[in-house]
């Protein structure tokens, strides 16, 4: 009996880990934009960074149920770390410096995770907000190191892998950012579809029951919080590297609120919500800024109200229905094409 259950679970996890046709199409289109939209690489780079930041927030909110108003603390720490490493030529190679920035942000996440996990949702909200405010004020106070209100300037980025230089049109920056986004997304996807990821969903559903069946609740929450902090730090480091600048706004509450806003638009608990939400948010923001520069936030708010009125579940049901029907059509057309190829 146990062997049958183990086999069923293995098959279930293997099925969850496979990329579906829509996922493959999503990434094919994403990488095709390198050649199809060369004039939009600057905004696409920023969109990819926003998507990675929202993905990091989704790891703790959508999968572990930890709501945070201070996630920008890790974003900003990663940005300043990457900027300082490049400015003072401590680590010249951008990829290694970015990885180091992620580790620094993850270390901060690990150190503060024990504070975050001590209370309920409201307590966690206040603690995360406090961490972000402390980081913001520290960056402002030590202006001789961070640049203070003027931001960290004078960052000179070395070529990626010693070959590919960052250009003013954002071509290298976009490919560099998209590559990091894809690698980190695949890693996050493997994690959330693993037994560890399933245990996080169990903890989100009922922490007491999860603890009763032997799941180490606190340590799993510490692990995913640390991982999410590292992801946010890499997102911040990417922004600092691609813009050669870091500022206090990267540590602000507005940055955290924007991440939550993106997840509200795209949805939580399935990773692609952060990416799709970032794409919608950034493109709508860009369009509305051209249309009405002063009141674009009004239309974003109207979009949020519409999402709340219609309901996230209803929208998700529509998307699931379309995906299911399209998958069924593809499966029916696939066997029919085999005899034609043989003939």
C-alpha positions, -999 to 999 in steps of 0.1 A, spaced: 0 0 0 27 24 9 46 16 -22 15 24 -43 11 57 -26 48 65 -31 45 57 -68 14 79 -71 30 108 -54 61 105 -76 40 105 -107 20 135 -94 51 155 -87 66 145 -121 35 157 -138 35 190 -119 71 195 -129 66 193 -166 62 225 -187 28 228 -203 22 241 -239 12 275 -226 43 278 -204 66 269 -233 48 294 -255 52 321 -228 89 317 -227 93 314 -265 75 347 -269 96 362 -241 129 353 -257 115 362 -292 111 398 -280 149 401 -280 147 402 -318 111 413 -324 111 444 -301 146 458 -301 133 493 -296 115 484 -264 143 467 -245 145 494 -219 110 491 -207 111 453 -211 141 451 -189 123 471 -161 93 448 -166 114 417 -162 129 431 -130 94 439 -116 84 404 -125 113 389 -106 105 411 -76 68 401 -76 78 364 -80 100 367 -49 70 382 -30 47 354 -43 70 328 -28 61 340 7 26 353 1 12 329 -24 28 297 -11 35 304 26 8 329 34 33 355 48 21 390 39 48 416 38 49 454 35 86 456 37 98 433 10 115 463 -6 141 461 21 157 431 4 153 447 -30 171 478 -19 198 460 0 205 439 -31 206 471 -52 230 489 -30 252 458 -26 255 453 -63 262 490 -69 288 492 -42 306 460 -54 308 475 -89 317 511 -79 346 501 -56 356 472 -80 353 446 -52 337 422 -76 341 432 -112 322 405 -130 284 415 -129 271 379 -127 292 371 -96 285 405 -80 248 399 -86 249 365 -70 268 381 -40 241 408 -37 215 380 -36 234 363 -8 236 395 12 199 401 9 192 364 18 214 368 49 193 398 59 162 378 53 174 349 74 183 373 103 149 390 103 128 359 96 128 349 132 112 383 140 86 380 112 75 345 122 68 353 159 33 367 154 1 367 134 -6 383 101 -9 418 115 22 415 136 41 402 106 29 431 85 42 456 111 75 438 116 83 437 79 73 473 76 96 482 105 125 463 89 121 483 56 119 516 75 151 507 94 169 499 62 157 531 46 169 552 74 203 535 76 208 541 39 199 577 44 220 582 75 252 567 60 251 590 30 289 590 25 286 553 16 252 551 -1 249 586 -15 220 594 7 191 613 -9 212 618 -41 215 581 -46 246 559 -53 262 574 -84 294 567 -103 287 530 -109 306 517 -138 296 482 -150 321 458 -165 311 437 -195 291 406 -187 314 376 -188 341 400 -199 326 402 -234 291 418 -235 291 455 -226 260 473 -213 248 497 -240 226 528 -238 198 511 -258 194 483 -232 200 453 -255 226 437 -233 207 446 -202 175 430 -214 191 397 -224 211 396 -192 180 403 -171 158 379 -190 184 351 -187 185 356 -149 147 357 -147 144 324 -166 170 306 -145 155 318 -112 120 311 -124 129 275 -133 145 271 -99 115 285 -81 92 263 -101 112 232 -91 110 243 -55 73 249 -53 65 217 -71 87 196 -48 76 181 -15 90 212 2 66 233 -19 37 211 -11 45 213 26 44 251 23 9 249 9 -1 227 37 13 252 62 -6 280 45 -38 260 47 -34 250 84 -2 255 103 -13 236 134 -24 206 115 8 206 95 28 207 127 7 178 141 17 155 111 54 162 116 61 192 93 87 216 107 66 247 102 89 274 115 120 261 97 102 258 64 89 293 67 124 306 76 138 288 45 112 302 21 115 337 36 153 336 32 149 323 -4 124 351 -12 148 377 2 176 364 -20 153 366 -51 143 402 -42 180 411 -37 189 398 -71 160 418 -86 173 449 -69 208 441 -80 197 438 -116 180 472 -115 212 488 -100 234 471 -126 213 479 -156 207 515 -146 241 520 -130 223 538 -101 207 530 -68 185 552 -47 165 553 -15 133 548 -34 144 511 -39 139 507 -1 106 526 1 72 514 12 59 524 -22 82 498 -38 67 471 -16 32 483 -23 39 481 -60 49 445 -57 17 437 -39 -3 456 -65 14 435 -93 4 403 -75 -32 415 -71 -33 421 -109 -16 388 -118 -27 366 -90 -8 347 -63 2 311 -58 12 301 -93 45 321 -101 33 333 -135 10 358 -116 40 380 -108 53 379 -144 19 386 -160 10 412 -134 43 430 -140 37 430 -177 2 443 -174 11 469 -148 42 483 -166 26 484 -200 -6 500 -187 15 525 -167 35 534 -197 4 538 -219 -15 558 -193 15 580 -186 16 591 -222 -22 595 -222 -26 614 -189 7 618 -171 -9 632 -139 -38 607 -134 -25 573 -145 -28 560 -109 -65 567 -111 -69 542 -139 -47 516 -122 -69 520 -91 -100 515 -113 -85 483 -127 -80 470 -92 -116 478 -83 -127 459 -114 -107 429 -104 -122 429 -69 -157 433 -83 -154 406 -109 -135 383 -85 -101 367 -89 -117 332 -88 -140 340 -117 -112 354 -138 -90 324 -130 -119 301 -140 -122 318 -174 -84 315 -180 -84 278 -169 -114 271 -192 -96 286 -222 -64 268 -214 -82 235 -209 -100 238 -243 -68 248 -261 -49 219 -246 -77 195 -257 -76 208 -292 -38 204 -293 -40 168 -281 -67 160 -307 -47 175 -335 -14 158 -325 -23 121 -333 -39 132 -366 -7 147 -378 14 115 -373 0 95 -402 4 125 -425 41 126 -417 44 89 -423 27 91 -457 
